[in-house]
Amino acid sequence: MSPLSLVITGVGAVSAAGVGIEPLLEAIRNNRSCFQSLPSEMLPGPGEEWAPASAFRVADFMPPLKARKFDRCSQFAIVAAGMALKDAAISLDELDPTRIGIVMGCGFGGITNSSEFLKGYFSGGADGLIPMLFPNTVPNAAASNSSIEYRLKGPNVTMVQRFCSAESALLLAQRFLEEGRADIMLVGGVDEIIPVILKGFRALGQLRSGGWGRGFGEGSGILVLERGDHAARRGARIRGRLSGIRTIGLLPAGREEEGLSRLLTGFPQPELLSLSGVAAECKELAGLFPELPRLDTGALVGRSLAMGGIAMAAQLLTLAPGGTGLHLAASPEGPWFAVSFQGADSP
């Protein structure tokens, strides 16, 4: 639980629902699935579904020569971060860039560039490698490229922690703000998905019923997390408040009830529950909040290792003013995260 007042002043999203927060909200309101059938030529065999960000056109946001410098994952992050900064009414020319940082959760990173880079090696050895592809193959490329684009000179970290990557990023961003190392932190997650990943999941048996490789999507969800005193000085609109965040390693078999008790101790009674990763598959969790409205963005826009950023953004956008929300995320082998949000201030 943070001793500071930490607020969310901006939100940005790119998802299978579309570009921006309005398409995401529209999909949630109408319970509209954004999944598409994966063409058989991409993944031979029984039909599969995925949730690509088909409406995203990088040319709508930057010229082609500039876009070529970035992998698709970085393009998602740069656009979502720009939307979040605009939503927060942050003027980068008027604020100290050393006090603005970014912590991004990422799973596969620039997997398209990684695939192309490795193809060159497998087909031509060391001489077949394309050096210009390498910088965008690493998971921290998205956060780094975003910080360069917006001249952010505060803390810059990328978290890779299975399905809880975005929530891990939020925990670290909270710490940076508490320690006084920044006033504003961009935080969230980003991932892309390509057919070769699904082929790998199939080879591992993870596309069968119940496999965690099913239902993957891509995109980026970014929050602007800010010290409350700093937001008040600049007269920022408050999208929501971070009440607390807690994590445990796992729910051991036979001790799920105890684990969930430890995870949720100290949180206020929520009015809305959002789920990310494999949290929706926890049977014990269903018994704790039987009548609570649930927001499972993974069922609408897909899930991935860092899609918790979109799930948290969706909860903040749908919470009633002053309402209390609980976001839960889990990876198959742990960890578990619980995040408590409070809705936007009343007009």
N, C-alpha and C positions, 0 to 999 in steps of 0.2 A: 504494500500500500504506500503510495507516494505521500510524503508530508507536504509536498508542494501542490499548488493548484496548476494542473496541466490541462490545457484545453486543445480542442481540435478546431482550427480556423479555416481549413480548406480541404477539399476532397477532389480527386481526379481519378478517372477510370477509363480503361480500354478493355473491352471484353467481347465475347461472342454476341452479346446483345447489341453492341454498337460502340461508337466512340463518344465518350462523355458519360456523365451520370444520369442524364435523362433517359437514354435507351435502357440502362440498367434498371432504373426505377420502373419503367414501363413493363419490362419483362417480369419484375417482381409483382407488380400490381395485378397483372393478367395471368400470373403463373404460367408464363410462356417459355417452353423449352427452346433453347437455341441450338440444340444438337442437330448435326447433319450426318447423313449416311456417308461413310468413308468409301470412296469408289473402289471397286474390286481390283482395279489395276494398281492401286496404291498398296493394298493389303489383301493379297489373294486368300480366298477361303470364305468362311461364313461372314456375313455382313456385320460390320462394326460401326459405331457412331463416335463422333468426336465433336468438339465445339471450338472451331477455329474463329479467330477475329476477322471474319471475311469482309466486314465493312471498313476495316482500317486501310487507309491509303496514305502512305507516308508523304506522297507528293502534295497532299493537302496541308502539310505542316512545314515542309522544308524543300528546297530545290534538289533536283536529282543528284547533282554532283556532291552535295553535302550528305545526302541520305546514303550514298554509297559507302561512306566512311563507317557506317554503323551496322551492326547486326540487327536482325528483326527484334530481338529481345531489348536491345538498347533503344531502338526506335519506340517501342511501346513505353518504356520507362521515361524517356525524354518527353514524350507527348503527355503522358499522365501527370508527370511532375509539373509541366508547364500549366496544365489545367488546374492542378491543386494550388499552385502559387497564385494564379489569377483569381481563383475562387476565394483565396485568403486575402486578396487585395494587398499583396506584398509588393512593394516597389523596391526592387533590388538596388536601385541607384541611391536610395535613401537610408538603407540599412547597412550595417557592418557585415561584409561577407564572411568574415572569420567567425561570426557568431551564428552562422546558418550552416547546418550539416545535413547529412543524409545517411540513413541506414536502410539497406535494401535486403529483403529476403529473396533468394533466387535458388532455383533447383537445377535445371538443365542448362541455364545460361544460353549463350549463342550457339545452340545445338546445330543449326544449319551451317554455320561457319566451321564448327568442329567437324562435322561430317565431311565437308569439302576439303578441309585441311588434311584429314586422315586418309581420304580417298587418294589424294596426291601421293602420300607416303606409301600406301599399299600398292599403288600402281607403278610408281617410279622411284621408290626409295627416297633417300634424303634429297635427291635432285628434284623430286616431284613435289616437294613441299612449297607452299606459297606463303612467304613470310608475312605479307600484308594481311593475311587472314587471321594470324595467330592472336593479335591483341584482343580480338572480339570473341575468342573461344573460351576465355576464362569467366567464371561466374561474376566477378566484380566489375566486368566491363560496363554493365548497365548503370550501376551507381556512379562509376567514374565518369562515363560519358555524360551523364546527367549533371554532375557537379561542374564539369568543364563548360557545358552548354549554358548553365545559369550562373557561373562564376561563384559557386559555393565553396568556401574555403574552411568550413568548420569540419568536425569529425566526419570521416567517410569510411564506412564499414559495410561489408556484405556478409550476410548470414546464410549458411546452407545447412538446414536441419530437417531434412525430409519434409513431411507435410506441415510442419510448424515453422517454416523459415520466416514467414512474415511476422508471426507472433514473437519469435526470438528477436527479430529486428526491433519490434516495438519495445520489448523489455530493455534492450540496450539503449535505445533512444531515450527512454525515460531516465535511465541512469545518467546519460550525458547531460540532460537538463537539470537533474538533481545536483550533479556535481558542479554546476555552473560553467560547464565547458561550452555551452551553446545557449541561445535564447529560442531558436527555432530549429526543429529537426523534421526533414521530410522522411517519412517512414512508410513502408509497405512491402509489396512483393511484385515480382515479374517473372514470367516464364513464357516460353514458346513451345509448341508441340509440332512434330513432323512425323510422317509415316514410319521412318526408320525406328523411332522410339517405340511405336506400337508393335512393330515387328519384333523388337527385342522383348517387349512384354509378353507377346504371344509365345516366343521361344521359352520364356520362363514360366509359362502357364498362368500368367497373371491377367489374361483377358477372359478367362472362363468366369462363370457366375460366381460372384463373391470375391473375385480377384481385385486387388487394389489398383490394377492398371486400367480398369474400365472407367469410362466416363471422363476422359481427360479433356481439358480445354486450355486456352492460353489467354494472356492479357496481362494487365497491370492495374493494381489499385494502390493509390498513394494518399496518405493523410499528411496534413501539416500539423504537427504536434508542437505546441508553443507554451512557454511559461505563461501562467495566467497574468502575472504582473506586467509582462512585456506586451501581451495582447491588449491589456487594458490601456496602457500608455499610448498605443497607436490606434485605439478605438476600433479594434477588430470585431467583426461579427463572430459569435461563438456557435460553431456547428454542433459541438458536444463537449463533454468533459471525460477525461480518463480518471475513473474512480480508483482503480486498482488492477493489478495483474499478479497472477500466481501461477507457478508451474511445479509439476512433480515429474519424476522420471518415467513411471509407468504404473499401470494398474495390474498388480500381480494376480494371477489366477487364484480365485477363491478369496481374494481380499479387495475386490472391486469396490465394495461399499465403503471400506475404510479409506481407500485411495481417493474416491470422489469426495468423501467428507473432508479430508485434508485439503483437497484442491479448492473446495468451495467455501471453506470456513472464512467468515468475516465479510462475505459479500452480501449486499442488500438483496431482498427478494426481487427478482427481475420481472419485467413485464413482457419481454421479448427475448427469445433465445436464438442465436445464430450459430451455425455449425460449420466447421471446416475440416478438411482432411478426412479421417475415418471416424470422427466423433459421432456422426449420425448412425453408425453401425453398432454403437455400444448399447446393449439391451438394458443394462443397469441404469444408464442415464435416463432412459425413457420413463422409468418409474419415479424419478425424482420430480419431474415437471410434466405430469400427465396432461394437463389442460393448458399449458403455456403455448402461445403461438410460436411457431418455429420458422426460421428463415434459413433454408438450405440452398445457398446459391450454387453449390456444386451440382445440384439436380437441374439447374436452369442454364448455367453458363459453363459448366464443367469444373473440374478440380485439377490441381497440379501441386507441385511441391511448394509453391509460394502464392497460391491463389487466396490465401487467407487475407491478403490485402484487400481484395475485392469484397470478400465476405464482411470484413470489418467496416469497410466503406458503406456497404449496403445497409448494415445495421444502423449506423449513425444517420443515414439518410431517411430511414423509415421509422426511427424512434419518435414518439410523441414528445413535444416540448417538455423538458423536465423529467421525462420517463426514464426508467432504468432498464438497461439491456445487459445481457450476459452473452459473451462470445466464447465458445468452446472449440478448441482445435486439438487434434490428436494424430500421431503417427502410429502405424501398426505395432511397432515395438517400443513406443514412447518417443518423446515425452508427451505430456498433456499440458495444455495452457488454458487458463480461465482469465478472461478480461472483462472488467465491469465498466460500462459506459453510461453516462447520463446524457439524455437528449438535449437538444439545443435550448438556449434560454428562451423563455416566453417573450413574444413581441412586446 
